[in-house]
Amino acid sequence: MKEFFLKNKKNIWFWLFVIITVATLFILPLMSLDAGNSGDEDGFQWPYAEQIYNYYATGGKDTTCLQNEDMGMHGGFFDQFTYALTQWFDVDNYSQLRHICNSIFGWICVLFAGLLAYKLGGWRAGVFTLLLLFFSPRFLGHSFNNPKDLVYASMMMAGLYYVFSFIKEYPQPKISTSIKIAVFAALAIVSRFAGFLLFAYLVLFLIIYHIIINKKQSLSKSNVKLIGKYALFVIAIGLVTFGLCIALWPYIMSSPIKTMVKIFTGMSHFSVSLRQLFEGTMQWSDYLPWYYTPKYILITIPIAVILGVILFFVFCWRKKEDRFWAFFLFFTFFFPVFWIVFTKANVYGGWRHAMFAYPPMVVAAGWGFDTLVKWVEAKLGIMNEELRMENGDANDGGDGARPVSTKGIIVNVASVVILLALLIGPIRHIIANHPYEYVYFNELAGGTKKALGQYELDYYYHSTRAASEWVIANAEPKADGSKIRVGTWHTASVNYFFRHDTARFQPTFIRWYEKENSDWDYAIFTVTGIAPEYLRSPYFPPKNTVKTIDVDGVPICIILKRQDKNDFLAAQMKNDNTKLDSAIALYQQALAVDPDNIGALLGIGECYVRTNRPDSALLYLDRYHKIDPEAEMANYMRAYAYVYKQDAKTALDILLDIEEQNPKYAGAYQLAIQLYLQQKDFVNAKKQFVKVMDVDRFDESFVQLWLQYNQMQNIDQNTAYRQLYKSMAKSFEKRGKKEEAARFRELAGIKSK
């Protein structure tokens, strides 16, 4: 350590590296104090953390966590750790503690990315990497409250650094380095199961490096001995990693290998599908285009990082001795994204599932900028300062360095100025929009203003904290003294901020498109899940919006104040067929207050449809369609109105549009099939059956339609069922679900392939 300090004590880049790392260690936790809760914290992660803590605290007697299969698929290392801290130190504001700890993991990621860049290119490359990663708004924002993807990325980056060190130590690996790999690999795995990739990296790069170093040697005795030694090291690392995983992960303790295989299979066939706003349309995550992840990365990272990666490809492969390490770095940021694309992985929420690939990419960018500066220095005849430190000089006074030349100073200062200039956009965004740094789109996307209605903004619900605090500070008390009902579809996060004021407030769950059917006084909604056409329309935000939470002037969250409750009272009456006219009268009163009340427009339209007054229904439903052209329920009711007008063609056109906008809207398929059967159009009816099977929305209600479809063609019921099973088998096979396909082939009496 003393020798290391003496070697670097006059290296300005070393001291800049130290200053930045120390400063960010304090800055990140301070910034995290302002962060809101994510959508998963209170709903899933914190309750599971309590279950795991109770398991350990009771010596394994409380096995509740073992029954939680959904959360058990994730190790929950971070959640265990932070929950334990709150219990040991009696912390009430556990959310803030989690965010501070989360930010420290973000700092660990920044540190190890900088250290790897230093190993590759020197302290200047390390400084460039620190700046590029810290001023990456998406990464910075996730450092506050993403204990899955960010913590996983941090552990992977630290583990990658020690994999690099392990290979660098060839042919004399250190036990200490091996232990560090095992520890970080285990922590990565119990953060996200994909952490096993770190062990795969170790084996892959070790084999490649060994082949490169020994390519001219045969399988000599010494070479075989070396292979054996490394095999033992790798096995030992694997065993220690496996042991730590078992110790930290109660869900796998009883049957580690069997459970891990089960988790791997479950992760490979991840079934949760969410609707995502991408390229201006709402799309299901399992139907997103192949380029979803790479494009999201490209439009949400700083342009400086993109330029740095280009420089990496231009300069870092020139020297023969650098090519393996350039490949090492390239593979670690390219392969994960490639694998997501290749396997058509079900991802959502931007590129957070690929976040662990980003720090190596930034290391490549930092190294790329450094090699450009070195190229400029070489062209100007300037000896790089770090080379002088290594080589020494007769005029250095014995301390390993001599004064930097004027040209050298100019080049080095200019390199930092240029890099910071390239980062002006991200830096401005961070300062202007804290704590919503992660809602960032770069110049390629036209900035955040252009992203409204095109891409997801606050998909992690950070802004519900500011919205909740505004309601607490500004809500008007009710005349009857009853609790103020705060509606939201993010009750888990909102509940946390109202937990000390339950005497005045009662958070309640409501959906955006059904909010008029519920009883609430104020409502909090992030713009996630709202139709893009509506977001881009002059009708957004609604007239009863009393506060917006903005990023660069774009609302990412809105607070509504209820003006009257006639729409809610009408919705209650609408459920009784004998009170539909009374409901219509109340809806008309609600529309007198706000003519653009989409809930009232839909409700009154439905009432008129159910009373067989389609022309009156369309007056209101068409007005809704003008406000929000993609509103599925309103369009579905429009289709029904045209059915009552005996205009099947227009009804079918509307239904087919709904299917295109939302392939999983089952009601549209049901009504379309009924209309095709009325017309005896069996070809198009069959197409509808196939489509609804392919989107996995075929349920019991469609079985009756299928039997009716076959009966109309004089096909007996037994044959109809066999054909149904055969069609289901084909659909599952088409989607790669081999087990389900085999089951239905068996039901159809078809021999397995």
N, C-alpha and C positions, 0 to 999 in steps of 0.2 A: 504493500500500500504506500509506503514511504517513497519507494522508487517511482511508483505511478504518479504520485503528486509532484515529485521533483521534475519528472519528465514533462508534466503538463502545466506547471504553475505559471508559466509566462505565455501560455497559449490562450489568446483572448476567446477563441471559440469554445474551449473547455469551460471557461468561466461563464460565458453566455449560456452554455448548456446547463450548468449548475444553477445559475440565477433563474432561468426559465422554469426548470423543474421544481425548484423550491417555491417560486412564486405561484405556479399553478397548483401546487399542493394546498395552498391557502385559498386561492381564488375559486377553484372548483367547488369546494364545500360551501363557501360563502354564497356562490351563485345558486347552489342547490336549495338554499333556504327559501327561495321564492317559487320553487317548482310546485306545480299541481300534482294531483295523483293520476296515475295511469288508469286505464279502464280495467286492468286485471288486479291491481293491488288489493283492494278491499273485498272484491268479489271472489277471488280465487286464491291468490298467493298468501295473504295474511291468515285466513282461516286454516289453510293447509299447514302453514308454519306452526300454528298453535297445536295442531294435531301431531306433528312430528316432535315438537318440544315435549308434549305430554308423553309420547312414547318413550323418549329417553329419560324423562324425569321420573317415570313410574317403573323404570327398569324393564320396559317392554310389555307391561301389563295392559296399558291403554293402547289397543291396536286399531283405533279409529283410522289412523293414517293409512293403514294397510288395506282398508276397504275403499279408500278413495282412489279408484283406478285411474280416472282421468288425470288427476294431479300426480299420482304415483309414477306416471310415465316420465315425469321430470324430477330430477333429484332434489331441487329446492334448496341447494346449499346456501345461497344468499339469504333466503327466507328463514332458514333455521338459525343462521348466525345472528341476524338482526332481531329476530323474535327473542332469542336468548338474552341479548343485550337489554331489551326493554324489561324483561323479567328480573334480571340481576340488578338493574339500576333504577327500577320503578319509573320508567319513562312513560309519560302520558301521550305526548305528541310523537307517537311511534312512526308516523308517516315522515316527519321531518328527519328523524334518526335514519330511517331507511334511505332517504334521499342523500344525506351526508355520506353514508357508507357507499351508496351507489356511485357518488362522485369520486370517491377515493379509488374505486375500481376503475373509473374512467381515467384517473391520473396514472394508475399503474399501467394501463394500456398505452398512454402517451409516453411514459417513461421507457418502457421496453421497446416501443417502436423507435424512439430516439436512440436507445442503446444499440439496437440492431443496425440502424443507419450508420452510427459511429463505427461499428465493427466493419462495415462494408466500405465506407468512404471517408471516415474521419469525423472529428468533432463538428466541422462545418455542416456535413451531411446530417449529423444528428440534430443540430440546431434548426436546419431547414425543415426536418421532419417534425420536430416538436411544434414549430409554428404552423405548419400545414395541417397537422392533426388537431391541434387545439382550436384553430380557426376554421374548422369544418363544422358548420352549424348543425347539421343533422347529427353527427357524432356527439357534439357537445350537448345538444338537447337530450339525447338518449342517456347521457351520463348522469342525468339528474334522477331519473325514475324508471329505468328499464333494467330490472334485475335479472332478466333472462338473456336477452341478446347482447347487451352491453357487457355484463359480467362474463358471459361466455367468450365474447370477443377479447376481453382483457386477459382471461386465462389462456386462451389460444395464443395470443401475442407473446405473453411471457413464456409459455411453453415452447413456442417457435424460436424464441431467442436462445433458449437452452439447447434445443435440438441443433441449432446452428453452432453453438459453442461445443457441443458434444462431437460433432463432425470435425470441427476445427482442431480438436484435440487429437485427432487420428495421428498415429496409431496407439496413443496412450490415453484412453478416456479416463476421466476422473469420476470417482464414486460420488463426489458432491454434486457434480453436474447431472449424473444419472438420477440422483435422489430428487433434484429440482424438477427434472422432466416428469418423473412419476407423480410428484405432488401437483404440479400444474395440470398434467393430463387428467388426474383424478378430479380436480376441481372443475375442469372444463366439462368432463363427462357428467358430473352431478349438477351442472348448470344446464347443459343440453346434452342429450345422449350422443349427438354427433361429435362430441369431444374425442371419441375414438379416432377421429381423423388425425389427431396430433400423433398418435402412436403409428398410424399408417405413414405419415410423413417421415417419421424417424426411420422406419424400416426402408422405405423407398429411397430416400436420399442417401442413406448409409450404403445401400447396395450400389447405387450409381457412383457414389464417390469412391468406393472401394474398387470398382471396375476401372474407373478412370485412372486412379493411382497405380493400379497393378496390371494395367492392360498388357504390358510387355512381359509379365511374369507368368509362368505356368503354375499349376497347382503344386508348388513346392511345399516342402514340409513346414517351412516358416509361414508361408502364406495360409496353409490349411490351419495352422495353429492360431494365426491372427483371426481368421474367420470364426473359429471356435470360440475365441475369447469374446469377440463382439456378439456372437450368438448368445453367450451366457449373459452378457450385459443387457441385451435386449430382452431376454426372458426374465431377468431379474426386475428390470424396469416394468415389464408387463405385469408381473406378479404383485409388485408393490402397488402399482396403479389399481389393479383389481381389488386388492385388499383394502385400500383406502376408500374405493367406491362402495364396497360392502359396508364399511364402518359408517359412512356418511349418508347412506341411502337405505332407510328401513324397508322400503318396498321390495328390495331385491334380496334382503338378508336370508330369507328362508330357503330360497332356491335361486341363487345368483345367475347361473348360466341359463337355466330355463327361462327365467324372468327377463334377462337381457335379450334373449332371442325373441321373446314375445314383444318387448318394447321396440326392438329393431323392426320387426314385422309390422307392428302398429304404426310406427313412424313412417314406414315406407308406404303405407296405405292410409295416410292421414285423411279422415273422412269429413272433417269440418270444412264447410264451404261458406264463405262470406261474400256479400256483394261489395264490389270495389269500384270507385269512380276512377276510370282510366281512359285517357284520350277523349274526354267529353261524354262518355256513356257509362252507365252502370253495368258492370259485368261480374259474373260469378267467378270466384277465385280459381275454381277448377276448370274454367273456360277462358282464362286470360291468355293473350297471345304469348308465344314463346319468348318474345323480346321484352316482356314486362319488367323483369328484374334488371337486365342490362340497361334498358332505356331509363328506368327510374334512377339508377345510379348515375347515369350520364347527365341527367338534368337537375340533380340535387347535390352534387359535390362541387366544390370550388373549381373554377376554370383553371386556377393555378395548379391544382392537383392533376387535372387532365394534361396540362402542358408539361408538368414534371414527368408524368408517365411516358409521354411522347419522347422527351429527352432521355429517359431511361432506355427506351428501345433504340434510340439513335446512338448513344454514347457508351452505355454500360456493358455492351457486349464486345467492345473493340479489343480489349486485352484478353488474351487467352486465359490468364489466371483468374479473370473475373467471370468467365462464362458460366461456370457451374453455379456460382452464387447468384448470378443474374437469373439463371433458370430456376434455382431454388426459390427465389423471391417471386418470379413470374408465376410459377406453378401454384403457389399458396394463395395468390389473389385471383388467378384465372380459373383454376379448376373448380372451386365451389360454385362460381356463377355458371360455368359450363355445365356442371352436373345438374343444377337446377333447371337449366334450359333443356338438357338432353333427356332428363327423366320426366319432364313436364310436371315438376313438383307443384303441389298446391300451396302457393305462398300468397301473402297479402300484407297490407300495411306498409306499402313501399318496399324497401329492400332490407328491412330490419332482420329478416331471417338470414341474409347474407352479410350482415354487418361484420362478422369475424374476418371476412375477406378484405375489408377496407383498410385496416391498419397496415398490412403488408403492401397494399397498393400505395399508401402514403409514403412508406419507407422507400419504395421504388421511385416515387416522385422526388423525395428529398435527395436521394442518391443521384437521380437524373440531373437535378439543378446543380448539385455539387460537381458532377463531372463536366457540366457545361462551363462552370467557373474555372475548373482546372484546365480545360481546353483553351479558354481565353488567356489564362496565365501562361500556358505554354507558348501560345502565339506571341505574347508580349515579352517572353523571356524572363518571366517572374518565377522564381522557385517557390513552390507552395510552402506555406509556413510549417505545416505539419511534416513535410519531407525534411525541412531543415532541422526540425526537432529530432527526427529519427537519425539523420545523418551526422548531426553536430556540425561545428564550423570552427575554424581556427580562431575566428574573431568573436566567438560567442561568450567569452568570459567564463567558460566552464559550466554554464547553466543550461546548455543544450539549445540555446536560441540566440538569435541576434536581432537587432531592430528590423522591422519590416520596411521594405522600400516604399517610397511614395506611391509608385504604381500599384504595389501590392495593397496598400491601404485603400487606394481609390477603387480597385477592383472588388475588394471585399466589402467595403461600405456600399458600393453600388449594387452588389448582389443582394444584400439585405433590403435595401431601398426598393429595388425592383420586385423582390418577392412580396414585400408588404404592399406595394402598389397593386400587385395582382390580387392581393387579398382584401383590398379596400371594400369590395362589395360584401363579402361575408362578414368582415369586421363591423361594417355599418349595420348589417342585419342583426348581428348579435347585440350591439349596443341599443339599437332602436326597438328591438322586439323581445328583449328578455322578459320572461323566461320561456318564450316560445321559439327558441333558436331552431328547433327541429322542423318547424314549418318554413322550410327554405327551398326555393327554386332558383337555379342560377340563370345566367343570361341566355343560355340555350333554350330555356323554357319561357323566357320573357319575364322572369321574376314572379313573385308571389301573386301580384295583381292579375297576371294572365292565367294563373293556375286555378282561380276560383271557377268552379263548374267544369274544370278539365281534369283535375287530379284531387286526391284526398288531401285535406289540410290537417286539421287537428284530429287525426284518426285515433290518437291515444288519449283524448279527452282531458289534456292538461288544463284547458281553460275553464273547466268547471269549478276550479278553486276560486278564481277571480270572480266568476259569476255568482257563486254561492256567497262569497264575502260581500258582494254588492247587495244582494238580496237581504242579507242579515242587517246591513247598515241602512238600507233605504226602503225596505218594505213597509207599506202603510198598514197599521193594525186594522183588524176587521171590526166593524161596528158592534157585532155581538160578542166580541172578545174571544171568539173561538180561534183555534190554531190556523195559521196561514199555511195553506197547502201548496207545496212547491213541487210541481210536476217535472219529471225528467226521465229520459230512458237510460240514464247513467246513475241509478240510485246508489250503487255501491260507493262510488267516489263522492257523490254529493252528501250522502249520509254522514260521512266522516266530518265534513266541515260544519254540519248542523248538530253534531253530537252533544255539544254543550249548551244548545239552545232549543231543546225539544219541547220546552214549555210554550214557546211561541210558534215553532215551525214543525210541519209534518211533511217530509219528503215522500213523494208517491210516484209510482212508476206509470208513465204514459208513453205512447208511441207518437211520433211526429204526425203521421197520417190519420191517427185516431184520437188526437188530443182533444178535439171538440166533444168527444163522447165521454170524457172523464171530468171529474171535479177537481179543479185546481185554481189557485189565485195568481201564482206566478209560475212561469215555466222556463227551464234552462235547457237549451239544445245546442250542441255543437253542430256544425254544418255537415258532419259525416252522415251519410245515409239519405240525404235530401237530394231529390232529383236534380241533375245538372241544368236542365232547361229552366227549371224554376229558379235556381241559384243565379242564373244569368239574366233573368227577366227583371223588368221594372217592379214586379210585385214583391220582390225580396229585398230587404227583410219585410215581414208583414207589418201592417199599420200599428198593431198593438205592441211593437217592439219598443222597450223602454231603455235598453242598454245593449251595446254590442262590444265584444272583446275582439280587437282588431290586430292584424299583422300587416304592416305596410298599407294601412287603410282598407284592408279587406276583412270583413267579419268572419271569424272562425267560430264564434259562439254568440248566440243571441239570447236575451232575456225578454220574455213576453209577460205582459200584465193583462189579466182577463178584464174585458170591458163589461160583459154581462154573461149570464149562464143560460140563456134561452136555448143555445145550441145543445148544451148538456142535458137540459130538461127534455128537449125534443128527442134526443137520442134514446132516453129512457122510454119515452112513449112509443117510439118507432118499433120497439120489440113486441108491441101488442098490436095485432092487425086491426083491432077495433078502435085504436086511437091514432091511426095514421093521419087523419085530417087535422086533429089537434096538434100533432107533431109538425105538420106542414105550416100551421099558423105560427108556431113558435120559431121554426126555422126562418120564416119570413121576417119576424121581429129581429132575429139575430142578423139577418142580411141587411136590414135597415140600418143597423149600427155599423156594420162593415160589409159592404157588397162583395168584397174579395175573400170572405171567410170560406176557405176551401172545404172545411168540415161541414158547414151548413149547406153549401152548394151540393156536396155529395149526398148528404142526408136527405135533403128535400127532393133531389133527383131520384133517389132510391124509393122514397115514399110514393112519388108519382108513377114510377115503374110498377110497383107492387099493387097500385090501384088502377093499373091499365090505362094510364094517361101519358103515353109515350111522348107526345108533342110537348106537353108541359115539362116532362122530365128533361127533354133535350135542351130546353131553354136554359136550364141551370147547369146541366152536365157539359154542354158546349162552352159555357162561360168558364167552367172549371178547366176544360181542355185548353182554352186559350191561356189561362194562367200557368198551367202545368201540363204540357202535352203528353208527358210520359207517365202520368199518374195511373197506375194499373187498375186500381179498383174503380176509379171514375170511368176509365175507358171500358172496363168490363160492364159497368152499368149502362153505358152508351150502347154497347153491343146488344144488351138485353132490350133496351128501348127500341132498337131497330127490329129485333125479333118480334116485339109486340106490334110494330108497324108492318109486319110481314115483309120486311126487306132483308132477306137472309144474306144477300150478296154483300151489302154494306156491313152487316153484323160480322160476317166472316172476315172481311177486310180488316176490321178493327181487331178481331181476335188474333189474326195472323200477325198483325203489328205488335200486339202484346207479347206473343210468343217470341218474336224477334228481339224485343227489348228485354224481356225476362223469360228465358227458356224454361224456367222452373215454375212458372205460374200455372198451377194445375187446373184452375177453374177455366182458363181459356181453352185448354184442350178438351175438357168435358163438354162445354157448350158447343165448340166447333164440331166434335164428333156427333153430338145430337143433331145439329143442323145438317151435317152430311148424310146422316142416316135418314132424316126426313126426306132428303132429296134422292135417297137411294144411290148416293155417290160412294160406293164401297171402296173405290180406289183411294180417294182422299181420306176417307175415314180410317183406312188401314195405315196410311201415312201418319195420321195423327196418333194412332196407337203406338207406332214405332218411335215417334219423336218423344212421347211422354215416357216410354220405357227407357230410352237412351239418356234422359235427364233424371232418371231415378225418381220419378214422381208417380209411378203406376201403383195404385193402392186398391183397396177393396171396392171403392166406388167405380173404378174403371172395369172391374171384373163383370159387373152387371151390364155395362155398356158393351163389353166384348161378347157376352152371351147373346145380347140383343142383336148385335152386328152379325153373328153367325146364324142365329135363328132366322133372320131375314133372308139368309142365303140357303135356307133349308139344311143347315149343318147341325147334326145332333150334338147334344151337350158334351158327351164324352170326347168326341172328336174336337170340339171347340176348346176344351181344356188342354188336350194334347197339343194343339196348334199354339195355344197361349204359352205353354211351357217351352215349346220349341222357339217361339219368338223371344221369350225372356232369355233363354240360353244364348241365342244369337246376340242379343243386346249386351249381356254381361261379357260375352267373349270379345265383342267389339271394343269394350271398355277395359279389357285386360283383367277382368275379375274372373279368374279361372275356376276358383272353388264354387262360386255361385253359379257359373255357367254349367259346371259338371252336375251340380245338384238339380238344375232344371232339365238338363238332358236326361237325367235318370227318371225324373217325373214324366217326361215326354216319352219314355221308353226307347231312347236313343242310346246305343252303345257308346261308351266313352272312347275318345280318340286315343 
